[in-house]
């Protein structure tokens, strides 16, 4: 496998129903396509139930020093939405303005409920971790932000001059 210019990326979809095969995950594949278009080598999307399985998948990505790990889903207010809670302990440094800009992009696209997303962004070791909403529109809005900042963030977290 040749390494993409920006490194390796993983997408983890947090969804009880998609993990159970009740419906097809659409947000994870969209996130993976967006990362590939940016120049990352993207692993197959991992679909897991909400909660601790998300933490397990993120810990594995960080241990493997994956360049970028995006999660989709689990950022809302439903009782099973636990992605931020399982992400926060893994982060060495948070990027709250990145998460806020992703929500702002959704609002600017006419989706006022984007402000209800509790997604986090930050660095866990050499891995940039970003929680995205589970909706296709939310992922699309987030990718519009990420394509502008991820290459620079990847360079910084890996120790390159900026």
TORNUBA-603747 format. One line per 8 residues: for each residue y, x, z of N, C-alpha, C. Coordinates in Angstrom, 1 decimal. Example, Ala and Ser with C-alpha at 12.3 -4.5 7.8 and 13.67 -1.06 7.14 Angstrom:
TORNUBA-603747
-5.7 13.2 7.8 -4.5 12.3 7.8 -3.3 13.2 7.8; -2.2 12.8 7.1 -1.1 13.7 7.1 0.0 12.9 7.9
//
This chain:
TORNUBA-603747
-1.2 0.8 0.0 0.0 0.0 0.0 1.2 0.9 0.0; 2.1 0.7 -0.9 3.4 1.4 -0.9 4.4 0.7 -0.1; 5.1 1.5 0.7 6.1 0.9 1.6 7.3 0.4 0.9; 7.8 -0.8 1.1 9.0 -1.3 0.5 10.2 -0.5 1.0; 11.2 -0.5 0.3 12.4 0.3 0.6 12.9 0.1 2.1; 12.8 -1.1 2.5 13.3 -1.4 3.9 12.2 -1.4 4.9; 10.9 -1.3 4.6 9.8 -1.2 5.5 9.0 -2.5 5.5; 8.2 -2.7 6.6 7.3 -3.8 6.7 7.8 -4.9 7.5
7.6 -6.1 7.1 8.0 -7.3 7.8 6.9 -8.3 8.1; 7.0 -9.0 9.1 6.1 -10.1 9.4 6.8 -11.4 9.7; 6.2 -12.5 9.4 6.8 -13.8 9.7 5.7 -14.5 10.5; 6.2 -15.1 11.7 5.3 -15.8 12.6 5.8 -17.2 12.7; 5.0 -18.2 12.3 5.4 -19.6 12.4 4.8 -20.2 13.7; 5.7 -20.7 14.5 5.4 -21.3 15.7 5.3 -22.8 15.5; 4.1 -23.4 15.4 3.9 -24.8 15.2 2.5 -25.2 15.6; 2.4 -26.1 16.6 1.1 -26.6 17.0 0.5 -27.4 15.9
1.2 -28.2 15.2 0.7 -29.0 14.1 0.2 -28.2 12.9; 1.1 -27.2 12.5 0.7 -26.4 11.3 -0.5 -25.5 11.7; -0.6 -25.0 12.9 -1.7 -24.2 13.3 -3.0 -25.0 13.3; -2.9 -26.3 13.6 -4.0 -27.2 13.7 -4.4 -27.7 12.3; -3.6 -27.4 11.3 -3.9 -27.9 9.9 -3.4 -29.3 9.6; -2.6 -29.8 10.5 -2.1 -31.2 10.3 -1.1 -31.3 9.2; -0.3 -30.2 9.1 0.6 -30.2 7.9 0.8 -28.7 7.5; 1.2 -28.5 6.2 1.4 -27.2 5.7 2.7 -26.6 6.1
2.6 -25.3 6.5 3.8 -24.6 6.9 4.6 -24.3 5.7; 5.9 -24.7 5.6 6.7 -24.4 4.5 7.8 -23.4 4.9; 8.2 -23.4 6.1 9.3 -22.5 6.5 8.9 -21.0 6.6; 7.7 -20.8 7.0 7.2 -19.4 7.1 7.1 -18.7 5.7; 6.5 -19.4 4.7 6.4 -18.8 3.4 7.8 -18.6 2.8; 8.8 -19.5 3.1 10.1 -19.3 2.6 10.8 -18.1 3.2; 10.6 -17.9 4.5 11.1 -16.7 5.2 10.5 -15.4 4.6; 9.2 -15.5 4.3 8.5 -14.3 3.7 9.0 -14.0 2.3
9.2 -15.0 1.5 9.8 -14.8 0.2 11.2 -14.2 0.3; 12.0 -14.6 1.2 13.3 -14.1 1.4 13.3 -12.6 1.8; 12.4 -12.3 2.7 12.2 -10.9 3.1 11.8 -10.0 2.0; 10.8 -10.5 1.2 10.3 -9.7 0.0 11.5 -9.5 -1.0; 12.3 -10.5 -1.2 13.4 -10.4 -2.1 14.4 -9.4 -1.6; 14.5 -9.2 -0.3 15.4 -8.2 0.2 14.8 -6.7 0.1; 13.5 -6.6 -0.2 12.9 -5.3 -0.3 11.9 -4.9 0.7; 11.5 -5.9 1.5 10.5 -5.6 2.6 9.1 -5.8 2.0
8.1 -5.1 2.5 6.7 -5.4 2.3 6.4 -6.4 3.4; 5.9 -7.6 3.0 5.7 -8.7 3.9 4.2 -9.0 4.1; 3.8 -8.9 5.3 2.4 -9.3 5.6 2.2 -10.8 5.4; 1.0 -11.3 5.3 0.8 -12.7 5.2 1.3 -13.4 6.4; 1.9 -14.6 6.2 2.5 -15.4 7.3 1.4 -15.7 8.4; 1.8 -15.5 9.6 0.9 -15.8 10.8 1.3 -17.2 11.3; 0.4 -18.1 11.4 0.8 -19.5 11.9 0.0 -19.6 13.3; 0.8 -19.8 14.3 0.2 -19.9 15.7 0.8 -21.1 16.4
0.1 -21.6 17.4 0.6 -22.7 18.2 1.9 -22.2 19.0; 2.7 -23.1 19.4 3.9 -22.8 20.2 3.5 -22.1 21.5; 4.4 -21.3 22.0 4.2 -20.7 23.3 3.7 -19.3 23.3; 2.7 -19.1 24.2 2.2 -17.7 24.4 1.6 -17.1 23.1; 1.0 -17.8 22.2 0.5 -17.2 21.0 1.6 -16.5 20.2; 2.8 -17.1 20.2 4.0 -16.5 19.6 4.3 -15.1 20.2; 4.2 -15.1 21.5 4.5 -13.8 22.2 3.4 -12.8 21.8; 2.2 -13.2 21.8 1.1 -12.3 21.4 1.3 -11.7 20.0
1.7 -12.5 19.1 1.9 -12.1 17.7 3.1 -11.1 17.6; 4.2 -11.5 18.4 5.4 -10.6 18.4 5.0 -9.3 19.1; 4.3 -9.3 20.2 3.9 -8.0 20.8 3.1 -7.1 19.9; 2.2 -7.7 19.1 1.4 -7.0 18.1 2.3 -6.3 17.1; 3.3 -7.1 16.6 4.3 -6.6 15.6 5.1 -5.4 16.1; 5.5 -5.5 17.4 6.3 -4.5 18.0 5.5 -3.3 18.2; 4.2 -3.5 18.7 3.3 -2.3 18.9 3.0 -1.6 17.6; 3.0 -2.3 16.5 2.8 -1.6 15.2 4.1 -1.1 14.6
5.2 -1.2 15.3 6.5 -0.8 14.9 6.8 -1.4 13.5; 6.5 -2.7 13.3 7.0 -3.4 12.1 8.5 -3.3 12.1; 9.1 -3.2 10.9 10.5 -3.1 10.8 11.2 -4.4 11.2; 10.7 -5.5 10.8 11.4 -6.8 11.1 10.3 -7.8 11.4; 10.5 -8.6 12.4 9.6 -9.7 12.8 10.5 -11.0 12.9; 10.2 -11.9 12.0 10.9 -13.2 12.0 10.0 -14.3 12.6; 10.5 -15.1 13.4 9.7 -16.3 13.8 10.4 -17.5 13.2; 9.6 -18.5 12.9 10.2 -19.8 12.5 9.6 -20.9 13.4
10.5 -21.8 13.9 10.0 -22.9 14.7 10.1 -22.5 16.2; 10.0 -23.6 17.0 10.0 -23.4 18.5 11.3 -23.1 19.1; 12.4 -23.3 18.4 13.7 -23.0 18.9 14.5 -24.2 19.4; 14.0 -25.4 19.3 14.7 -26.6 19.6 14.5 -27.0 21.1; 14.7 -28.2 21.4 14.7 -28.7 22.8 13.4 -29.5 23.2; 12.5 -29.6 22.3 11.2 -30.2 22.6 10.5 -29.5 23.7; 9.7 -30.1 24.5 9.0 -29.5 25.6 8.2 -28.3 25.2; 7.6 -28.3 24.0 6.7 -27.2 23.5 7.5 -26.1 22.9
8.8 -26.3 22.6 9.6 -25.3 22.0 9.9 -24.1 23.0; 9.1 -23.1 22.9 9.2 -22.0 23.8 9.4 -20.6 23.2; 9.8 -20.6 21.9 9.9 -19.3 21.2 11.0 -18.4 21.8; 12.2 -18.9 22.2 13.1 -18.0 22.8 12.6 -17.5 24.2; 12.0 -18.3 24.9 11.5 -17.9 26.2 10.4 -16.8 26.1; 9.6 -16.8 25.1 8.6 -15.8 25.0 9.1 -14.6 24.2; 10.2 -14.7 23.5 10.8 -13.6 22.8 11.7 -12.7 23.7; 12.5 -13.4 24.6 13.5 -12.6 25.4 12.9 -11.5 26.1
11.7 -11.6 26.8 11.2 -10.5 27.6 10.8 -9.2 26.7; 10.6 -9.5 25.4 10.3 -8.4 24.5 11.5 -7.6 24.0; 12.6 -8.2 24.1 13.8 -7.6 23.5 14.4 -6.5 24.4; 14.7 -5.3 23.9 15.4 -4.3 24.6 16.9 -4.5 24.6; 17.4 -5.0 23.4 18.8 -5.3 23.2 18.9 -6.6 22.4; 19.7 -7.5 22.9 19.9 -8.8 22.2 21.1 -8.6 21.2; 21.1 -9.4 20.2 22.1 -9.5 19.2 22.6 -11.0 19.2; 23.3 -11.4 20.2 23.7 -12.8 20.3 24.6 -13.3 19.2
25.4 -12.4 18.6 26.3 -12.8 17.6 25.6 -13.1 16.3; 24.5 -12.4 16.1 23.6 -12.7 14.9 23.0 -14.1 15.0; 22.5 -14.4 16.2 21.9 -15.7 16.4 23.0 -16.8 16.2; 24.2 -16.5 16.8 25.3 -17.5 16.7 25.7 -17.7 15.2; 25.7 -16.6 14.5 26.1 -16.7 13.1 25.1 -17.5 12.3; 23.9 -17.4 12.6 22.8 -18.2 11.9 23.1 -19.7 12.2; 23.3 -20.0 13.4 23.6 -21.4 13.8 24.9 -21.9 13.1; 25.9 -21.0 13.1 27.2 -21.4 12.4 27.0 -21.7 10.9
26.1 -20.9 10.3 25.9 -21.1 8.9 25.3 -22.4 8.6; 24.4 -22.9 9.5 23.8 -24.2 9.4 24.9 -25.3 9.5; 25.8 -25.1 10.5 26.8 -26.1 10.7 27.7 -26.1 9.4; 28.0 -25.0 8.9 28.9 -24.9 7.7 28.2 -25.6 6.5; 26.8 -25.6 6.5 26.0 -26.3 5.4 25.9 -27.8 5.7; 26.6 -28.2 6.8 26.7 -29.7 7.0 25.6 -30.2 8.0; 24.9 -29.3 8.7 23.9 -29.6 9.6 24.4 -29.4 11.0; 25.1 -30.3 11.6 25.7 -30.1 12.9 24.6 -29.8 14.0
23.4 -30.4 13.8 22.4 -30.1 14.8 21.9 -28.7 14.9; 22.4 -27.8 13.9 22.1 -26.4 14.0 22.5 -25.8 15.3; 23.6 -26.4 15.9 24.0 -25.8 17.2 23.0 -26.0 18.3; 22.0 -26.8 18.1 21.0 -27.1 19.1 19.9 -26.0 19.1; 19.9 -25.1 18.1 18.9 -24.1 18.0 19.2 -23.1 19.2; 18.1 -22.7 19.8 18.2 -21.7 20.9 17.7 -20.3 20.5; 17.5 -20.1 19.2 17.0 -18.9 18.7 17.7 -17.6 19.1; 16.9 -16.6 19.3 17.5 -15.3 19.7 17.3 -14.3 18.6
18.1 -13.2 18.7 17.9 -12.1 17.8 18.1 -10.8 18.6; 17.4 -9.7 18.2 17.6 -8.5 19.0 16.6 -7.4 18.5; 16.7 -6.3 19.2 15.8 -5.2 18.9 14.7 -5.0 20.0; 13.5 -4.9 19.6 12.4 -4.6 20.5 11.8 -3.3 20.0; 12.2 -2.2 20.7 11.8 -0.9 20.2 12.4 -0.7 18.8; 11.6 -0.4 17.8 12.1 -0.1 16.5 12.0 -1.4 15.6; 11.8 -2.5 16.2 11.6 -3.8 15.4 12.8 -4.7 15.7; 13.4 -5.2 14.6 14.4 -6.2 14.7 13.6 -7.6 14.7
13.9 -8.4 15.7 13.3 -9.7 15.9 14.3 -10.8 15.8; 14.1 -11.8 15.0 15.0 -12.9 14.9 14.2 -14.2 14.9; 14.6 -15.1 15.8 14.0 -16.5 15.8 14.8 -17.4 14.9; 14.1 -18.0 13.9 14.7 -18.9 13.0 14.2 -20.3 13.3; 15.0 -21.3 12.9 14.6 -22.7 13.0 13.3 -22.9 12.2; 12.6 -24.0 12.5 11.4 -24.3 11.8 11.6 -25.1 10.5; 12.8 -25.5 10.2 13.1 -26.3 9.0 13.4 -25.4 7.8; 13.0 -25.9 6.7 13.2 -25.1 5.4 14.7 -24.8 5.3
15.6 -25.8 5.5 17.0 -25.6 5.4 17.5 -24.6 6.4; 17.0 -24.6 7.6 17.4 -23.7 8.6 17.0 -22.3 8.2; 15.8 -22.1 7.7 15.4 -20.8 7.2 16.3 -20.3 6.0; 16.6 -21.2 5.1 17.4 -20.9 4.0 18.8 -20.4 4.4; 19.4 -21.1 5.4 20.7 -20.7 5.9 20.6 -19.4 6.6; 19.5 -19.2 7.4 19.4 -17.9 8.1 19.2 -16.7 7.1; 18.5 -16.9 6.1 18.3 -15.9 5.1 19.6 -15.5 4.4; 20.5 -16.4 4.2 21.8 -16.1 3.7 22.6 -15.2 4.6
22.4 -15.3 5.9 23.0 -14.4 6.8 22.3 -13.1 6.9; 21.0 -13.1 7.0 20.1 -11.9 7.2 20.2 -11.0 6.0; 20.3 -11.5 4.8 20.3 -10.6 3.6 21.6 -9.7 3.7; 22.6 -10.2 4.4 23.9 -9.4 4.5 23.8 -8.4 5.6; 23.0 -8.6 6.6 23.1 -7.7 7.8 21.8 -6.9 8.1; 20.6 -7.4 7.6 19.3 -6.8 8.0 19.2 -5.3 7.5; 19.6 -5.0 6.3 19.5 -3.6 5.9 20.3 -2.6 6.8; 21.5 -3.0 7.2 22.3 -2.2 8.1 21.6 -2.1 9.5
21.1 -3.3 10.0 20.5 -3.3 11.3 19.2 -2.4 11.3; 18.5 -2.5 10.3 17.2 -1.7 10.2 17.6 -0.2 10.2; 18.6 0.2 9.5 19.1 1.6 9.5 19.5 2.0 10.9; 20.2 1.2 11.6 20.7 1.5 12.9 19.5 1.6 13.9; 18.6 0.7 13.9 17.5 0.7 14.9 16.6 1.8 14.7; 16.5 2.3 13.4 15.6 3.4 13.1 16.3 4.8 13.3; 17.6 4.7 13.7 18.3 6.0 14.0 19.1 6.6 12.9; 19.2 5.9 11.8 20.0 6.5 10.7 21.5 6.3 11.0
22.3 7.2 10.4 23.7 7.1 10.6 24.2 5.8 9.9; 25.3 5.3 10.4 25.9 4.1 9.8 27.4 4.3 9.6
//
